Every structure is written in structure tokens, then in C-alpha cells.
Amino acid sequence: MKIDKKQITNQELFSFIEQITPLNNQYRDLVKKEDGVGKEVLMLMWEVGDMIDKHIKKHSIKPHALYWQVYGKAEGLKNSYITRDFLSYCLRIRKYFSDKETVREKFPNLRRYSLFREAFPLLENPKYKLTGEEIDKIISILNSNNNPGDIKNFILSLKSKQIGIKNARTQRLSEMKPIAENFALIYSFTLGLIKKNDHNRISKIRNEISKDLLEAMSQTVASLTQENLYVPEIKVNQKLPAQWEKFIDNLKYLTQSTVEVRNRFRRLIQPRDLFDLANMLNALETDRSLTNYRKQKGIGSST
């Protein structure tokens, strides 16, 4: 893959961020309420997705390039709390629903956005090959007054059933377990560093892993969330701790493998967790990015 070198000016980017920030703040307030606001969250996200869609068409820029510019790629923009995960889902929702009114019509009584998000792959991803009747049933239960836990269990059960029937490669998931375990270890270690805010340990990691390498790993992890995203070249010019060497080997293996291999990996490590890990690796690059990440996640200062 080639890097998308198309950039928008700082003025245009700041203007775009200013337009989205109030909606992003409103989204955060709504999801905290959790119950009874699902439709409002979806409509808000559709609106943001429409802004993204128009922006990328106007500037001929790929979505992932815009996400990186809004949050995390340019050091001067680390104060944007608009995450790539949020932007990505907004655009996906915009593409799924033809217009905002369709959101209102299909999900008038959606109680929780989290339930829609759980069900979204069933509705959006053609690999599940659901019938119209099955899709209608999902939409109906999402609009019902059933217990949220029961709704989630129904969705998870349907996912498991569809994957089991449609995908004969389930048994090959065991091949991914060592890679998934390594990712989980790096995730846990990085999260621990950020939560404890141990400056000595963080400085040690920065001495062991250069800023450029952290950025390359962050972008590569982000590229694994979905297909056709930019994959940087990872250059290692230093001796690394064993688990980080294994982590880089796994990144190279996954990015150079087939879509089927990456899909199996994403069955074990969810795209949302990959987004989180990409953001955490990005946060380790500088004190400023680390401080902004801790603020964004509401992590209090501690040493």
C-alpha cells in the first residue's frame, strides 16, 4: 500500500475539528446516559459521518488519513480528543444509512447505542449473509423493551451461530492464539505504564524504543482494524526487549498475510482494542501526547 500524501491545510483542519468538537462532546454526554438515547446517538453519528464524507470528497483525502490528522498524527493536534474510532464508526454509519431520516425510521426506540454497535457487523458485513427476515428480527429486538442483557446475548448468540455456519475456518483460530496473547501482553503493559504514569519506566521504554518506531507500530496496529488502510514500513535499528521483538514480528506477519488471516486475528482481538492500543502507543511518544491521552481517558495524575 502507498501512503496517502494528500494533506489539508492546518486552517482547514482546525475548522473541521471546530465543527465536529461540539458533536463529539454531545456524543460523550449521551453515551454516559446509556439508556434511552440510542436513536439520538445514531443520528448524531450519522451527522458527523456526513461531515466526514463531504470533507474527504472535497479534499480528495482518504478517511484514515483524515482520522490521523484530526487525532494523533501531527504533534500540534494532540489536543484534539476526537478519536479515530469515533470518526471511523461515524462514517460507517453514514454509509449504512442513506439519510438521517432512515435512522429515525429504523431505530425509533433504540435504547442503547452499545447494543447497535454490537449488532452492527451483522447488519453491515456481507460475510454473515443474513436473510431479510433475520435482519428485520435484529432491528425489531434492538427496538424492543427487552432487558439489554438479553438483547446483547441474543446478538452474541446469532454472531456465533452465523460464524460457525458460514465460516469453516473456525478451527484455525488456534493458530492466532500465540499472536493474540502477545498483543494482549503488550496492551496490558502499555496500559499499565499510562495508568501508573511512572516517569522512570516510561523514560526507559523511550530509550529502548524510539519515537519513530512507536509511531510506526501505532500506525501499523491501526491499519489492522480494517482493510485497505496505510501500512508503514517498520524499521528496527536497535535491540528490543523480547516481547516487543515478537510484537513487531507479529505485526509484519499480519500485514503481509492474507485478508483471511487478518480476519481470524480480528476474531480474537477486536478492532476497538486495536484502536485503543494504537492510541496508547501513540501516547507514549511524547510527554504532551501522554498527558492529553490521560486527560481524554479521564486518568488521574499519579506516579
PEHURA-V347801 format. One record per helix or strand. SS is the DSSP state (@ for helix, = for strand). FROM is the first residue (numbers start at 1). TO is the last residue. If there is no record, write none. Layout:
# PEHURA-V347801
SS:FROM:TO, SS:FROM:TO
This chain:
# PEHURA-V347801
@:10:33, @:38:59, @:63:70, @:75:77, @:84:96, @:100:106, @:113:124, @:126:128, @:132:142, @:148:166, @:170:196, @:199:208, @:211:223, @:242:256, @:259:268, @:271:283, @:287:296
